[in-house]
Amino acid sequence: MKPRTCVTPEGSFSVGIHDPGFRVENLRENTLISALGQLPGGTPVENRVNYPSSSVSADRTDRIYEVANPFPFRGTTFINSAWADRHAGRPETISVPAKPECSLTGSLKAWQKARGGEPEIPPLQEILPRPIMLALAQASTDPDELATLAGTACDILFDTAGNPTGIGYKELENGTRVPRVHDHELYDVLGNNPFLPDDYKEVMVLRPGIQGNSEIIGEVTEDTHVFEYLRRNSYIPWGHFASNMANDEIRYRAKDLTRADMAGIRHLYYQRIFVRLAEQLDIPLPAAGRALTTDELENLRKEIRTRISGAGKLAFNSALWGWNFGFGFAQSGHRLHASHQMIHQQNAMVPGTVPDREGNPYNCFSCGDLVTDFIREFKAAYDTDFFEAYLRAIRTNRRTDGQEEGPSSLIVFEDDRVILFAPKAQVSEWELQLTTKAPCAHILDADTPTRASLDNAMLTAVQVLETLGAQMVTGVEFSGRLDTPAMGQHLVYSFIPRLPYAPGTFSEAQLRWISGCYPEDFAQACRRAIPSGKD
């Protein structure tokens, strides 16, 4: 295999070009039209656009350039042309806005002067400088206080009893209707604060359509309620799919998630990948206009596995999955973690190749490729399968400090099919990893019991980390190519918390991961934090 680098032997840079256009099968059963708000004249704004009646076509979305890092171990860069074109030839637009002036004393004096010096309790929104308001929106646990701030962030509509019913909208010159949001950062911070009253969450961020026109093209309703949204113009080439808890099943904490919730969220991932594979292989779907049952999904998986071996290389041959759980925002304006939008997982498919500028095939990046490359090297060097050695090392682990006293196990949780553990070398303090016990290179290799085990262990991982105090966790999947012969690869998931007092610095930029805790002691803390009665 050619080295993964943008530098060619001739001394030029190779750049892959994605010109996405695609069709998406609509597997949603229910249409739940509701009002989002109204225009100034009273004209209602509804979310009909979020409920397409048939399959969805994206004829052409933003071109994305893919550039492998010169050094393969540093990954790949994706440049979204829609974002980058705004700055092309305009260097003055490439900067961070200057820090605004901030004086709480000055604000109080100005407020008193405006009221003739009368001492009284002022409304929050009239006296707080914006940086302090942002910090309060992030840190406050007072629902009434947060509701007051929400009225500063946007125009909220109320019924006669004073309950929020929607958002005020405005119409742009091109006819697009958008919420009247006065402070987008404040709006985002408030919408992600678990202590904001639920009826405010509903109208500001949870009701389908309030966050934009993304179509709902999948849904799970069995003992839970999860929506699948299509993200067309995505930073991930060829679009991606987002699974969110629905607005009638509010989940802001990992501890509130049930097994049915996690199974529903993950079902939408398995279903979308299997359906897209079936389309490439001309396999008819067992149903349309509704979610596939677990048995239908398993039968479809088996049919794909039977057909894929003789199909040659697929156009889209790798699955991508990730989970940004939690939200963090600093008053300085630095976003500390992506918006969780309740419980928000994403997936996509990655093509095998796209053309470069000369029309030559450009090998597209998928993070699981790095695992595939490595286990081949390990096998060639030692004539031993890496994952066999890895699982053996986990089971026979000795304490890192060499002491006989104290816990020595890295294992946090396991069942017959999967194992959740603290990696010996963590890329973040408190990292957890999850892997299958048997070879299982990707989700197409995972039968129904294995998928259920993965889902349950994931739920355990995030609930354990939250119990220990983690508020922001990134989860990623490392998997092999779906049309590549088995090489002894196992599915691996990594759960990486972002902890206070641990920002990325020069050490992390050099791939030097600093930790102040032995993994064996962290594993013991996790075992003690495993929740019971998750249902």
N, C-alpha and C positions, 0 to 999 in steps of 0.2 A: 504494500500500500504506500502511496506517495505521502511524504511528510505533510502534516497539517500546518501550512504556513502560506502567507500571501506573497512571499518572496519566491520568484521563479529562478531556475538555474541561469536564465539569460540576464538576470539583474533587473527585472521589472516587477510591478505589483499586480497580482491577480485579484480581481474583484467580481464577486458573484452578483447577479442582478435578478431580483424577484419582481415580477410584474403580476401580482395576484389577481385572479379572477376565479370564482368558484360557485358551486351550487350546494345548498345545504338542505338535507331532508328534514321536514318538519315533523317531529314526533310528539308534539304537544297535543293534549286531548281537550283541555278546557280553555274557554275564552272568557276572561273576567274583566269586562270593560268597566272602568271607574273614572271619576273626575279627579284631575290633578290640581285644578285651581280654576282661575278665570282671568280674563283680560280686564283692563280698567273699565270698559263699558259693561261688564257683566257677562260677556260671552264665555261659556264654559270651555275648558281645555280638557280633552280626554286622552286616554292612552291607547286608542285603537291601533295606532301604528306599531305598537309593541306586540300585537297579536295577529301575525299574518295567517291567512286562511290556508295557505299551501306552502310548498317548498320555497326557499329564499335563494335568489341569485345575486351575487355581487360581481357585476361584469368587469369592473376594473377598480382596484383600490390603489392606495399609495405604493409607488415603487419603493422597494427597500434594497439597500446595498449591503451585501454580506462580505466582511473582510476578516479573514483569519489573522490572528495575531502573528507577527513574525516568529515569535517563540510559542510553539504549540501548547505548552503548559499554561499559557495565559489566556486561552480561550479564543473567542471570536467576537467581533464587533458588528452590530447591526445599525445602520443609519437610515432612519425614516426620512424620505425625501420631503414629505409634507412639512415636517418640523425644520429640517435643515435648509430648505429653500427660502424660508423666512429670513434667514441670516446670510444667505449667499450674497457676497458683494456688499454687505452692510455690517462692517465690523463694529460700528457704534451700537449695534443691538446685542452684542455679546458681552454682557456684564450682569452682575447682581445689583439690584437697586440699592442705593445708599441707605444706611440705617436711619430711620426717621427720628426726629427729636422726641424725647420722652421725659416728662416731668409730672409726676402725680401732684406734687405741691402746686406747680403752675396751673394744672388743670383745675384743682380745687379753688384756687384764687380766682381764675377766670369764671368759674361757675358761680362763685359767691358774688362777684362783681356784677354779673349779668342779672342777678336776682336782688340787687340792692343790698348785698351783705346780709340778707336774712339767713340765720342758721337753721337749717332743716335737713332732713335726710334726703340726699339727692338720688335720683334714679341712676343705676349703675352705668347705663349707656351714656349718660351725660358727663360723667366725671373721669372715667377710666381711659388713660392713654391706650392706644391700640395694642402695643406689646403686652401690657398688663392684662388687657381683655383676652388676648389669645392665650396667655398663660392660665388665666382663670377658667377659660373654656376647656382647656386640657385637664386641669387638676381638680376642678370643683366636683363635689359629690352632692351638691344641693340642687334638687330638681327645679325648684322655683327660680333659683338664681340662673340656671342654665336656660330655662324657658324665657326669662327676661332678655338674656343675651341673644337668643334666637330671633327675637323681634328686631334686633339691630342688624343681624346678618341678612335677613330677607323680609319680604312682605308676607306675613302669614294671615290667612283668612280664618275667621271664627264664626261659629254659630251663635244663636242668641244666648246660649248658656255659657259662652266663653270657651268652648272647646275648639281646638284647631281642626279645620276641615280641608285645607288645601293651601296652595301657594299662589300669590299674585303673579301673573304672567305679563310679558310684554311681547309685542310683535316687531321683529326686525324688518329692515327694508326689503329683504328677500322673501318675506312672508313667514320665516321661521318663528315659532313661538318658543320662548325660553323663560324660565323662572326669573322673577325680579330679585336677583341676589345682589346685595350691596357690598358684601365682603366675602369673597369665595373661600378664603382660607379659614375665616371664622366659621363659616357655614360647614366646611368639611370637618373641622375640629369638633364642633358641637354634635354633628351627626354621628360621630364615632365615639362619643362619650356615653358609656352604658347608663349613666345616671340621668341623661336627658329623658323626660317623660315619654312613655311609649307612644302616645298620640302625636307628639312632636316628631319622634323618629319616623312614624308612619308617613306624615305629610312631607317631611324634608328629604328622606333618603330611601325609605323602604317600599313605598307604593310603586308597583311596576310603571315605568315611564318617567318618573320624576328625575331620574339620572340621565335621561336621553332616549333616543329612538331605537336602541338595541332590541332586536326582535327576540321574543321568547319562543324557542323552538324545541323545548323539551321540558318535561315536568314529571315529578314523582309525588304521589299522593298517598302511598300506603304507610300509615302510622307516622307520617311526617308530611312536609310540603316543601319541595325544593324546585326552583326554577332554573332552567338552563338558558342563558342569554348568548346570542351571537355577537361577537365584537368584530365588525368588518374591517375598519381601518385600524389595524392592530400594529403595535410595535413588533409583534410576532408575524413574520410573513405568512400570507395566505389566511389570515384571520385566526382567532382563537375563540374558545367557548368558556363561559364563566358559569359555575354552579353556585347559586346563592340560596340561602334559606329564604323562603317566601315571607311576605309581610305579615302573614297570620301565624307565623312560627318564629317569634323573635328570639334570636340567639346572639348574645354579645360576648359570652364567656364560654370557655371550653367545658367548664363543669356543667353547663346547661345543655350541652349536646347529648343526645341519646344515641344508642346503637342504630336505631332506625334512621336518625338524621344522617349519620355517617354513611350508612349503607345506601341511602338515597342519593347523597352527594356523589359518592363513588360510582353508583350505578350509572349515573349520567355520563361519567368519564368512560367507563367500560363500553357503554352503549354507543357513544359517539365514535370512538375509535373503531369498534367492530363494524358499525354501519358504514363508515367511510372505507374500511377495507373491503367490505362486501361490494360496495359500489365499484371499486377498482377491479374486482374479480368477477363482476357481472353475476353476483349471487343475489337472487330475489330476497327481499326482506320478509320476515314472517308477518309483519303488520305495519301499518302506517297510521299517522294521526293519533298515536298513543305510545306510551312507554312499552318497551318489550318486557315480558315477564322474565323472571330469573331463569326459568327453564328455556324460554325462547332464546335468551341471550347465550346460554351455554350451548345450545344446539347450533346457533350461528357461529360461535367460536370454533366448534369442532369442524364445521363445514369449511370455514376459512382455513384452518390448519391443514385440512385435506387438500384443498385446492391451491394453497399458496406455494407449495413446494415445486409445482410444475409451471408456475406462472412467470418465472423469470423475475427480473428486478421490477419492483413497484415504483410508480412515480412518487408516492408518499409512503415512506417505509420506516418511519420512526415516530414514536409517541412522545409527547412532551407533557409533563404534569408539574404543577407547583401550587404552593399554598402560602400566601402571606396572611398570617393570623395576627391580628392586633394592629394598633395604630399609634403613632407617636409624632408629635409636632412641637417644636420649640418656639418660644416667643421671638427668637431671632429670625424666624422664617425658614429654618432648616427642617425639612420633613425627615423624621427619624425612621419611619416605616410606612409601607403602603397602606392605603385604606382597606380595612377588612370587609367593608360592606356586609355587615353581619358576619356570616361565615362564608368565605369567598375562595373557591378553588378554581384553578384555570387549567385548561388542557388544549392541545393543538396537535397537528401532525406536521412532520418535517419532511420535505422532499429529499430524495437521494442526491439529485444534482439539479442545478440551474445553469443557464448559459453565463459565460463571462462576456466581456466587451467584444472579444474576438469570435464569440459563438462556440467556444470550447466548453466542455462540461466542467462545472465547478462543483466539487464535493461539498455538500452542505453540512453544517455542524450540528451535532446533537451530543449533549454532555456524556451520554452513555457510551459514545464511541471511545472516549478516553479509557473507560474500564475495559472495553473490548480489546483495544490495542495493548493495554498493559497485561491482561491475563494471557494473551498470546506470547508476549515477551517472557512472562514468568514460566509458562509451559516450556518454551524453547530453552530457557536457561536451566531449569531444574527437573524437567520431565515430570512435573507434578502440577495438578490442577490447583490454581490459586485459592479458589473458594473452599476446597477441601481443607487446605492448609489453614486458611483463615478461620473457619469454624472450629477446627481442632485447637488453634491458638486461643480462641475465645474461651473454650471449655477448660483448657488446662492453664489458664492465666495465673501468674504469680503477681503479687503486689509490685507496683512500679518502684517503690522505695526499698524493695528487697526484704522487708520485715515479715516475720512469720505471724506476728500478732495483727489483728484487724482484718476486715473483709478483703477477700481476694477475687470475688466473682465480679465480672463485668455485666452479667445478664440481669436485665430488669424484669423481663416478662418473656415467656415463650409458651407455645402450644405445639401440636404435632407438626405444624407446617412452617411457622415463622419464629424468628427470635428478635427481640428488641433489646438493645444493649448500649452501654456507654463505650464508644470507640476508644481504643488504647491511646490513639493520638487524635485529640479533638481539634477541629478547626475553629471552634468557639467554645468557651467555657459552657458547660452544660449541654454540649451536642449529644444527641441520641441518634443511633442508626437502627434501621430495621431491614432485615433481609430474609429471604426464603431459605429453608433448610435444604431443599432439593434444588437442582438446577432449574431455573425458571428465568429465562433471559428477558422476558417482557410480559405484559399482561395477557398476550395471546397464549402464552404457555400456562397461565394461571386458571385452573378449573374453579368451579363454584366454591368448594370448601376453602381453597387457597385464597381466593378473592375475599371471602368473608373473614379469614384470619388476618389478612393484611389490613382490612378496614378496622377491625377491632383493635389491632395493635397500634394503628395510627391514632385512634381515639385515646387509647391508654397513654401514648407518648405526649400528646398535647395537654391532656388533663394532668399528667404528672408534672410537666414543666410549669403549667399554670399554678398548680398547688404549691410548688416551690417558690413561686413569685414572678415567673417570667410573664411579661405582658405582650411581648412581640416575638413571634417565632416564624421563621421561614422554613418551609418543607419543600424538598425537591426529590425527583425520581431519577435514578440512573438506570437506563435499560438499553438492551441491545437492539439492533435493527430487526424489524419484523420479518424480513425476507432473507435473513442470513442464517446459514446452518448453525445448529447449536454448538457452542464452544465451551460448555461448562459454566456459562455466565449465570449469575443469580441477580434477581431484582434487588436493588438497594435503594432505600429511602434515607435521607438525612434530614434531621430536624435541628435547626440552628437558632437558638435564642439570641436576641439582642439585649444585653444586660446593661444596667446603669454602670457608669464609670468604666465602660469598656468600648470606647469608640475605635474604629479602625485607624491605625497609625502606620508609621513606616515599617514596623515589624510585620503587620499583616500584608502590606504592599509587597514585601519581600517573601511572602508565603511562610512567614515565621509566626506560628500561632501560639500566643502566650496564655498559659493557664496557671492558676494558683490553687488547683485542687487535684488530688490524685483521682484518676477515673474510677478506681475501685470504691473510694469513699462516696463519689457522686452516684455510682450505681446503687449503693446501699441506701442513700437518701431517696433515690427514685423508687426503690422497692417499697420503702416505708410510706411513700406518697401515693401509691396506686389506689385509686378510688374504688370503692365497692358499691354495688348496686347502681351501675351506670344507667340502667333502664329506668 
